[in-house]
């Protein structure tokens, strides 16, 4: 059996250790937008019928327009980016895959589970994975950084900075770009994501996932959200302001800003576990990392949660 991996969002563990009901907690351990896209009216048949091909086509068209997908690239809606991450290593014969550290750990774990040798050194690699912007430090990559025959670019957090997208790379063979819907639009429970790129690989992925892999309500909500440019622009502006506010609050308390995106911030706090415990005693959950005992990552609070965070840090 595959072992449990280190993640944010593990609120059950926090509740087991520090008590209180789930609704009493503020979960800042993830990078999910705390002000989600407002749900549109959903037709009754989105719940009662199998997902409709027309609804899928409308979703794909909205995604293609928003992300300016090259005409030669395919697009595949999937039940969350994590579903694609688990299957992508099966697209090629196992070899050596370059996954630069530190980064989101699911990519390395999925490639290793599929029999690949995971390395963080550029030495005769057959595939590469670049999380863009990276999680947790927020660094961006360039096209020149991509390597290997199979090239995976994870843009799960790139909707906060669309001008930095490497979408033009999607027209190249053996290149796949991942997009997450749940992060920027704040609807992680919808389980919707996209893989964009090499049409042959997408056809294989579609066969692996089977028919009707994306739920009908997700098709409808996703199409509405991806087409709402005004909401996206207003959200980016709010995230910039809130990220700056969080940085100011944390640096006032002695933390040093290391990086991140406008959906999550990374701080050097010295003894991260002690900071996490202090916040958890106030029922605020944060993220620490086994590979760096100084780093604490915080997502953005919802508008009504700022006073509680400020009080917990006092």
SVG drawing of the C-alpha trace seen along z (x, -y; Angstrom):
<svg xmlns="http://www.w3.org/2000/svg" viewBox="-34 -46 58 48">
<polyline fill="none" stroke="black" stroke-width="0.4" points="0.0,0.0 1.2,-3.5 2.3,-5.4 0.7,-8.6 2.4,-11.7 3.0,-15.0 0.3,-17.5 -1.5,-20.6 -5.2,-20.3 -4.7,-17.5 -7.1,-19.2 -8.3,-15.9 -4.8,-15.4 -5.0,-18.9 -8.4,-18.2 -7.3,-14.9 -4.3,-16.6 -5.8,-20.0 -9.5,-19.4 -12.5,-21.5 -15.1,-20.9 -14.0,-21.3 -16.1,-24.5 -14.1,-26.1 -10.9,-25.9 -9.3,-28.2 -7.4,-26.1 -4.4,-28.1 -2.4,-24.9 -3.5,-25.0 -3.3,-27.6 -7.0,-27.6 -8.6,-31.0 -10.7,-31.7 -13.3,-33.7 -14.6,-31.1 -16.3,-31.8 -20.0,-32.2 -21.9,-29.2 -24.2,-29.8 -27.6,-28.1 -27.0,-24.5 -29.6,-22.8 -31.3,-19.9 -30.2,-17.5 -26.5,-18.2 -27.3,-16.1 -29.7,-13.5 -28.1,-12.7 -24.7,-11.5 -22.3,-14.3 -23.3,-15.9 -20.9,-16.1 -22.1,-19.6 -21.4,-20.8 -17.9,-19.3 -17.3,-21.1 -18.4,-24.4 -16.1,-23.9 -13.1,-23.1 -13.9,-26.1 -13.9,-28.4 -10.6,-26.9 -9.0,-27.2 -10.0,-30.8 -8.9,-31.8 -5.5,-30.1 -4.9,-30.9 -4.2,-27.3 -2.3,-26.8 -4.5,-25.4 -2.3,-22.4 -2.6,-21.4 -5.3,-19.2 -7.2,-19.8 -8.5,-17.3 -10.7,-18.0 -9.9,-15.7 -11.4,-15.1 -8.8,-17.2 -5.1,-17.8 -4.1,-15.1 -5.8,-12.5 -3.6,-13.5 -0.5,-13.6 -1.1,-10.0 -1.5,-8.8 1.1,-10.9 4.1,-8.7 2.3,-5.8 2.5,-7.5 6.1,-6.6 8.5,-3.7 10.1,-4.4 13.5,-6.1 15.0,-9.0 12.8,-12.0 14.1,-15.3 12.1,-16.9 13.9,-20.0 13.5,-20.5 11.8,-21.8 8.5,-21.3 5.0,-19.7 5.7,-16.1 3.0,-14.3 4.9,-14.4 8.0,-12.6 5.8,-10.1 3.7,-9.3 6.7,-8.8 8.5,-6.6 5.3,-4.5 5.3,-3.9 8.9,-2.7 10.8,-5.8 14.0,-6.9 13.5,-10.4 16.4,-12.7 17.0,-16.4 20.1,-16.5 20.3,-17.1 22.0,-13.9 20.7,-12.1 17.0,-12.4 14.1,-11.1 11.4,-13.4 11.1,-16.5 8.5,-18.1 8.5,-21.9 5.8,-23.3 5.3,-26.9 5.1,-28.8 6.7,-26.4 5.1,-25.2 6.2,-26.3 8.7,-29.0 6.8,-30.5 9.7,-30.6 9.0,-30.7 10.7,-28.7 11.7,-29.5 11.2,-27.5 15.0,-26.9 14.7,-25.1 12.5,-22.3 14.3,-19.1 13.7,-15.5 11.5,-13.9 8.4,-13.9 8.0,-17.5 5.4,-18.2 4.6,-21.8 2.3,-22.1 0.6,-25.5 -1.9,-24.8 -1.1,-28.2 -0.3,-30.1 -3.8,-31.8 -2.6,-34.4 0.0,-35.4 -1.3,-34.5 1.3,-36.6 4.0,-34.1 2.3,-31.1 4.4,-28.8 1.3,-27.8 3.1,-28.3 5.1,-25.2 1.9,-23.1 2.3,-23.0 5.5,-21.0 5.4,-17.2 5.5,-15.2 4.7,-18.4 1.8,-18.5 0.6,-21.5 -1.5,-21.0 -4.1,-23.4 -6.0,-23.3 -9.5,-24.8 -9.8,-24.5 -7.0,-26.8 -7.7,-30.1 -11.4,-29.7 -11.6,-28.4 -13.7,-25.4 -11.3,-22.5 -14.1,-20.2 -15.4,-20.3 -12.4,-18.2 -11.8,-19.7 -8.5,-20.2 -7.1,-20.2 -4.2,-18.7 -3.2,-20.6 -0.7,-19.6 0.3,-16.6 -3.0,-15.2 -1.6,-11.6 -0.8,-11.6 -4.2,-13.2 -6.0,-10.4 -4.1,-7.8 -4.9,-9.7 -8.6,-9.9 -8.7,-6.1 -7.1,-5.6 -9.6,-7.8 -12.6,-6.3 -15.9,-8.0 -17.7,-10.7 -14.6,-11.3 -15.8,-14.9 -19.1,-15.4 -21.9,-17.2 -22.1,-20.0 -18.4,-20.5 -18.7,-21.0 -21.4,-23.7 -19.7,-25.5 -16.3,-25.4 -17.5,-26.9 -19.2,-29.8 -16.1,-30.5 -13.5,-30.2 -15.5,-32.7 -15.9,-35.3 -13.0,-37.6 -14.2,-40.4 -14.3,-38.1 -10.8,-36.9 -9.4,-40.4 -11.0,-41.5 -9.8,-38.4 -6.2,-38.9 -6.2,-42.4 -7.6,-41.3 -5.1,-38.5 -2.2,-40.9 -3.5,-43.2 -4.2,-40.3 -0.7,-38.7 0.9,-42.0 -1.2,-42.4 -0.2,-38.9 3.5,-39.6 3.3,-42.8 1.6,-41.0 4.1,-38.1 7.2,-40.3 5.9,-42.5 5.9,-39.3 9.5,-38.5 9.1,-36.2 11.1,-36.7 9.3,-36.3 10.9,-33.7 8.5,-33.6 5.3,-32.1 2.4,-33.2 -0.5,-35.5 -2.5,-32.4 0.1,-31.2 3.1,-32.8 6.3,-31.1 8.1,-32.4 11.3,-31.6 10.2,-31.7 13.2,-29.8 11.3,-27.0 8.4,-26.3 6.8,-23.6 6.6,-26.0 4.8,-28.5 2.4,-25.9 1.6,-24.7 0.9,-28.2 -1.5,-28.8 -3.1,-25.4 -3.8,-26.1 -5.9,-28.9 -7.4,-26.5 -5.6,-27.9 -3.8,-25.3 -0.7,-26.0 1.9,-24.1 5.4,-23.0 7.8,-20.9 9.9,-17.9 12.8,-19.0 13.1,-22.5 12.4,-23.0 12.5,-26.8 9.7,-27.2 6.1,-27.9 3.6,-28.3 0.3,-30.2 -2.6,-30.5 -4.7,-33.6 -7.4,-34.1 -11.0,-34.7 -12.0,-38.4 -13.7,-37.6 -10.8,-35.6 -8.1,-38.3 -8.8,-39.3 -8.5,-35.8 -5.1,-35.3 -3.8,-38.6 -4.9,-37.7 -3.3,-34.3 0.0,-35.9 0.0,-38.5"/>
</svg>
